[in-house]
Amino acid sequence: MLDIRDFLKINHISLSRFINYCLYKKDKGFYQKNSIGTHFITSPEVSQLFGECIAIFFLIILKKYKIHTFFELGPGNGTLMKDLILSFKKFIKDSMSFYLYEKSIFLRKLQTNNLSNLYSKSYKINFLKKLQFNKEPIFFFCNEFFDALPINQFEKVNNSWFEKRVTYSNKFEIINIKSKEKFNKNYKNGDIIEISPLSKLYLIKILKHIKQYGGGFLIFDYGPFSKSNINTLQALHNSKKCGILDFPFQSDITYHVNFKDFTNIAKKLGLISYGPITQKDFLFFHGINERVLDIISKTSSKEKIESLNKQFERLTSPSGMGGLIKCIYISREKIDSAVFKL
Ligand SMILES: C[S@@+](CC[C@H](N)C(=O)[O-])C[C@H]1O[C@@H](n2cnc3c(N)ncnc32)[C@H](O)[C@@H]1O
């Protein structure tokens, strides 16, 4: 079979196609062979406290709205869903359905293994390779899903727009090709626009579902409160930042999402959006501090206390995950929770 390198010696492909290839090529792509935690860590993998706080957020909303279906996008190892279900089991006796939508065959298998012992007659767990849902109100949620979706980049140079595309001559290279795309005239020379076609598709599909049937969408992702027109594409290899072409197939590729795009789409569809707020504010509001103090008061193990303090610090530190990751919630109905009014 023709290797992509041979194809790219005489052609070029969009950044999004290249990223998709590096992350999901069968057997070889980064997410087809790496579990979460090997090259980078995410909040659910740092501590179960993250999932417990999300469970509390939903439990508060569930007091008013009887919704029994939860749907996670891009669940990685399945840890967040596991922590959510374990928390719900303490409080909810009704029947519940949980869906995990995952693209990687490798991670889907891992999720099935990690969640198999939580399945019961009243708690049904479903693993999906297609984004499809039943006609019912659903609570959607995701952590670091949108920032893992492939993007295209366009740069304004000398009043013309160029698209960044990937080619190959001895190594992968990014080249600028004149683009026919039309963007707002207010952009300055040097501005870079990042567009994720898949993000928009997914978001619109989910938000239209919420508009019709109810429920909500809780999103955690890396991104600033207000995104500038700069290059935010980056890769992580063995927990170290690198260029996206440095370790193809062996690095995770991400970018910073633009929450304004999300809330604008929600507004156009007539939905209410809350946030963004920092992960730190979200977790503090839902009692992470009290939970840590409570666990510490019940243990005499120095190691456990030290490890718990480290997890807490990592999740909430303003210069790390606590400040860099933001959270938004989109729904049809108003919610009573004051978390987004902080
Ligand atoms: C950065 S990881 C985050 C994993 C997990 N949510 C966590 O916080 O540990 C991104 C996840 O999204 C999945 N993913 C990326 N693109 C996807 C797509 N188009 N459809 C479904 N899952 C996708 C990846 O395979 C992976 O599970």
The ligand as an SDF file (V2000), in Angstrom:
LIG
                    3D

 27 29  0  0  0  0  0  0  0  0999 V2000
   -7.2550   14.1690   25.1640 C   0  0  0  0  0  0  0  0  0  0  0  0
   -8.1230   12.6640   25.1890 S   0  0  0  0  0  0  0  0  0  0  0  0
   -9.1500   12.9160   26.6250 C   0  0  0  0  0  0  0  0  0  0  0  0
   -9.6040   11.6190   27.2280 C   0  0  0  0  0  0  0  0  0  0  0  0
  -10.4940   11.7170   28.4660 C   0  0  0  0  0  0  0  0  0  0  0  0
  -11.6570   12.5260   28.2130 N   0  0  0  0  0  0  0  0  0  0  0  0
   -9.7280   12.2310   29.6460 C   0  0  0  0  0  0  0  0  0  0  0  0
  -10.0070   13.3460   30.0890 O   0  0  0  0  0  0  0  0  0  0  0  0
   -8.8650   11.5140   30.1500 O   0  0  0  0  0  0  0  0  0  0  0  0
   -9.2420   12.8130   23.8340 C   0  0  0  0  0  0  0  0  0  0  0  0
  -10.2290   11.6900   23.7130 C   0  0  0  0  0  0  0  0  0  0  0  0
  -11.1420   11.9740   22.6630 O   0  0  0  0  0  0  0  0  0  0  0  0
  -11.1990   10.8540   21.7760 C   0  0  0  0  0  0  0  0  0  0  0  0
  -11.5600   11.3710   20.4390 N   0  0  0  0  0  0  0  0  0  0  0  0
  -10.8650   12.2420   19.6750 C   0  0  0  0  0  0  0  0  0  0  0  0
  -11.5030   12.4680   18.5020 N   0  0  0  0  0  0  0  0  0  0  0  0
  -12.6400   11.7670   18.5540 C   0  0  0  0  0  0  0  0  0  0  0  0
  -13.7420   11.6170   17.6660 C   0  0  0  0  0  0  0  0  0  0  0  0
  -13.7820   12.2430   16.4990 N   0  0  0  0  0  0  0  0  0  0  0  0
  -14.7570   10.8360   18.0400 N   0  0  0  0  0  0  0  0  0  0  0  0
  -14.7310   10.1920   19.2560 C   0  0  0  0  0  0  0  0  0  0  0  0
  -13.7230   10.2730   20.1210 N   0  0  0  0  0  0  0  0  0  0  0  0
  -12.6870   11.0420   19.7880 C   0  0  0  0  0  0  0  0  0  0  0  0
   -9.7990   10.2970   21.8780 C   0  0  0  0  0  0  0  0  0  0  0  0
   -9.6660    9.0210   21.3030 O   0  0  0  0  0  0  0  0  0  0  0  0
   -9.6110   10.3370   23.3760 C   0  0  0  0  0  0  0  0  0  0  0  0
  -10.3380    9.3360   24.0290 O   0  0  0  0  0  0  0  0  0  0  0  0
  1  2  1  0
  2  3  1  0
  2 10  1  0
  3  4  1  0
  4  5  1  0
  5  6  1  0
  5  7  1  0
  7  8  2  0
  7  9  1  0
 10 11  1  0
 11 12  1  0
 11 26  1  0
 12 13  1  0
 13 14  1  0
 13 24  1  0
 14 15  1  0
 14 23  1  0
 15 16  2  0
 16 17  1  0
 17 18  1  0
 17 23  2  0
 18 19  1  0
 18 20  2  0
 20 21  1  0
 21 22  2  0
 22 23  1  0
 24 25  1  0
 24 26  1  0
 26 27  1  0
M  CHG  2   2   1   9  -1
M  END
$$$$
